[in-house]
């Protein structure tokens, strides 16, 4: 992952409401920031913030 993508993901994570961030496990946070594909559990928690293309 390039530095630009890392920065965008970090900014996106920081912009999440605190209750959503607190609901993420350490593993889910790491996946949010670095994974190419997110697991269903993470997608479910972030559903209202994800736009479908």
C-alpha positions as CSV (number, residue, x, y, z in Angstrom):
1,X,0.0,0.0,0.0
2,X,1.4,3.4,-0.9
3,X,1.8,6.3,1.5
4,X,-1.2,8.3,-0.1
5,X,-3.5,5.4,0.5
6,X,-2.3,4.9,4.1
7,X,-2.9,8.6,4.8
8,X,-6.4,8.5,3.3
9,X,-7.3,5.4,5.3
10,X,-5.9,7.0,8.5
11,X,-7.9,10.1,7.9
12,X,-11.0,8.1,7.2
13,X,-10.5,6.1,10.4
14,X,-10.1,9.3,12.5
15,X,-13.3,10.7,11.0
16,X,-15.4,7.8,12.3
17,X,-17.6,8.5,15.3
18,X,-16.0,7.5,18.5
19,X,-18.7,4.8,19.2
20,X,-17.8,3.1,15.9
21,X,-14.1,3.3,16.5
22,X,-14.6,1.9,20.0
23,X,-16.6,-1.1,18.6
24,X,-13.7,-2.2,16.4
25,X,-11.4,-4.8,17.7
26,X,-7.6,-4.2,17.3
27,X,-7.6,-6.7,14.5
28,X,-10.5,-4.9,12.7
29,X,-8.7,-1.5,13.1
30,X,-5.6,-3.0,11.5
31,X,-7.7,-4.4,8.7
32,X,-9.4,-1.1,8.2
33,X,-6.1,0.6,7.8
34,X,-4.2,-1.9,5.7
35,X,-6.3,-4.8,4.3
36,X,-7.1,-5.0,0.6
37,X,-10.4,-6.7,1.4
38,X,-12.4,-6.3,4.6
39,X,-14.1,-9.2,6.4
40,X,-17.9,-9.2,6.7
41,X,-17.8,-8.3,10.4
42,X,-16.0,-5.1,9.6
43,X,-18.3,-4.3,6.7
44,X,-21.3,-4.8,9.0
45,X,-19.9,-2.4,11.6
46,X,-19.2,0.3,8.9
47,X,-22.2,-0.3,6.7
48,X,-23.7,3.2,7.1
49,X,-20.4,4.8,6.1
50,X,-19.7,2.7,3.0
51,X,-20.9,3.7,-0.4
52,X,-21.7,0.9,-2.9
53,X,-20.2,1.3,-6.3
